[in-house]
């Protein structure tokens, strides 16, 4: 089709072959083969010029359409490979509960195998800093504080609960009020985690003086310490549904307690970061 269109425009085999980057004999052979396939002559040939026949003129618009479609197909392949190659740097806080980050990374890897995935797990406040500094492309976090100029897309909210061992004094309370939390020993996360700053500000804002007896960087360690009676823990609702939390008493926080809010933040927009957010919507990589 490219030879056909070029020959119609140049009206000479020598110039058309030069434009197409092939030999004149190669172009002539290709045109003859096309004419043989269609069973008709496509060009009138003279010693001075080459002109399309009525059949050639009828074929020309279809040839141009086919070439445009071929170019669009090549562009689509380039967008799906070259632009989505390289590195995609993703970060997430552990056990977010709303976004299944592992499932999302698996989807990206399977659909775009040329994308080199780098994954970092850290507290939300550290992840915000890494995105702001340009060291992460996208991060899944549970804080709305100190975001600066980064873009944020909220994915969901969950209520907060208090977990305690069955023999803990709070386990026998029907419903919690803030005064009951004063001077209780707590197990909580390191200050870099969003949950820690959320708990600190929530308790401070409601007049609760609390003692954090154990500081951890792992959800399962936190649950183990709560099981062993070293303190109670204020966590998002989904943590209480983990198998490791079986046997613990879960209490609803007072109505003024804030929600656990999970978001994605991005720095400079790119094809790969939009791809991650699109896959979350398209494939519903969200937990129920």
Secondary structure in CASP SS format (residue, H / E / C, confidence):
PFRMAT SS
TARGET T0000
AUTHOR 0000-0000-0000
METHOD secondary structure of the structure
MODEL  1
X C 1.00
X H 1.00
X H 1.00
X H 1.00
X H 1.00
X H 1.00
X H 1.00
X H 1.00
X H 1.00
X H 1.00
X C 1.00
X C 1.00
X H 1.00
X H 1.00
X H 1.00
X H 1.00
X H 1.00
X H 1.00
X H 1.00
X H 1.00
X C 1.00
X C 1.00
X C 1.00
X H 1.00
X H 1.00
X H 1.00
X H 1.00
X H 1.00
X H 1.00
X H 1.00
X H 1.00
X H 1.00
X H 1.00
X H 1.00
X H 1.00
X H 1.00
X H 1.00
X H 1.00
X C 1.00
X C 1.00
X C 1.00
X C 1.00
X E 1.00
X E 1.00
X E 1.00
X C 1.00
X C 1.00
X C 1.00
X C 1.00
X E 1.00
X E 1.00
X E 1.00
X C 1.00
X H 1.00
X H 1.00
X H 1.00
X H 1.00
X H 1.00
X H 1.00
X H 1.00
X H 1.00
X H 1.00
X H 1.00
X H 1.00
X H 1.00
X H 1.00
X H 1.00
X H 1.00
X H 1.00
X H 1.00
X H 1.00
X H 1.00
X H 1.00
X H 1.00
X H 1.00
X H 1.00
X H 1.00
X H 1.00
X H 1.00
X H 1.00
X H 1.00
X C 1.00
X C 1.00
X C 1.00
X C 1.00
X E 1.00
X E 1.00
X E 1.00
X E 1.00
X E 1.00
X E 1.00
X E 1.00
X C 1.00
X C 1.00
X C 1.00
X C 1.00
X C 1.00
X C 1.00
X E 1.00
X C 1.00
X H 1.00
X H 1.00
X H 1.00
X H 1.00
X H 1.00
X H 1.00
X H 1.00
X H 1.00
X H 1.00
X H 1.00
X H 1.00
X C 1.00
X C 1.00
X C 1.00
X E 1.00
X E 1.00
X E 1.00
X E 1.00
X E 1.00
X E 1.00
X E 1.00
X C 1.00
X C 1.00
X H 1.00
X H 1.00
X H 1.00
X H 1.00
X H 1.00
X H 1.00
X H 1.00
X H 1.00
X H 1.00
X C 1.00
X C 1.00
X C 1.00
X C 1.00
X C 1.00
X E 1.00
X E 1.00
X E 1.00
X E 1.00
X C 1.00
X C 1.00
X C 1.00
X C 1.00
X C 1.00
X C 1.00
X C 1.00
X C 1.00
X C 1.00
X E 1.00
X E 1.00
X E 1.00
X E 1.00
X E 1.00
X E 1.00
X E 1.00
X E 1.00
X C 1.00
X E 1.00
X E 1.00
X E 1.00
X E 1.00
X E 1.00
X C 1.00
X C 1.00
X C 1.00
X C 1.00
X H 1.00
X H 1.00
X H 1.00
X H 1.00
X C 1.00
X C 1.00
X C 1.00
X C 1.00
X C 1.00
X H 1.00
X H 1.00
X H 1.00
X H 1.00
X C 1.00
X C 1.00
X C 1.00
X E 1.00
X E 1.00
X E 1.00
X E 1.00
X E 1.00
X C 1.00
X C 1.00
X C 1.00
X C 1.00
X H 1.00
X H 1.00
X H 1.00
X H 1.00
X H 1.00
X H 1.00
X H 1.00
X H 1.00
X H 1.00
X H 1.00
X H 1.00
X H 1.00
X C 1.00
X C 1.00
X C 1.00
X C 1.00
X C 1.00
X E 1.00
X E 1.00
X E 1.00
X E 1.00
X E 1.00
X E 1.00
X C 1.00
X C 1.00
X H 1.00
X H 1.00
X H 1.00
X H 1.00
X H 1.00
X H 1.00
X H 1.00
X H 1.00
X H 1.00
X C 1.00
X C 1.00
X C 1.00
X C 1.00
X E 1.00
X E 1.00
X E 1.00
X E 1.00
X E 1.00
X H 1.00
X H 1.00
X H 1.00
X H 1.00
X C 1.00
X C 1.00
X H 1.00
X H 1.00
X H 1.00
X C 1.00
X C 1.00
X C 1.00
X E 1.00
X E 1.00
X E 1.00
X E 1.00
X C 1.00
X C 1.00
X C 1.00
X C 1.00
X C 1.00
X C 1.00
X C 1.00
X E 1.00
X E 1.00
X E 1.00
X E 1.00
X E 1.00
X E 1.00
X E 1.00
X C 1.00
X C 1.00
X C 1.00
X C 1.00
X H 1.00
X H 1.00
X H 1.00
X H 1.00
X H 1.00
X H 1.00
X H 1.00
X H 1.00
X H 1.00
X H 1.00
X H 1.00
X H 1.00
X C 1.00
X C 1.00
X C 1.00
X E 1.00
X C 1.00
X C 1.00
END
